[in-house]
């Protein structure tokens, strides 16, 4: 299928599809349903999972609203994605992955990583990192 055909099926322009693919825009649930139908994907359990994800990307409790003083919006997706992963494969010679970090471990890493400002900002960064 061409990008043009998919865009016409969704009644969207091709640039909107590009924004969906790059993650610049969250995809609407109705568009996910239309894409699943267009691609002939009818497995009920997987469809429900994908539609649930489509709803979740529109969540209103964005971390950047709570932690905007210590991280920018580009960081926000990592802890969110990590917390929803079914499996994580990672090799780190000297660093524990985020989900395995305790608050004390994360705070120590942040404190030693670079000059980030105040002890309060170190604590806030350890909170948002999941530690």
Order of alpha helices (4+ residues) and beta strands (2+ residues): alpha-alpha-alpha-alpha-alpha-alpha-alpha-alpha
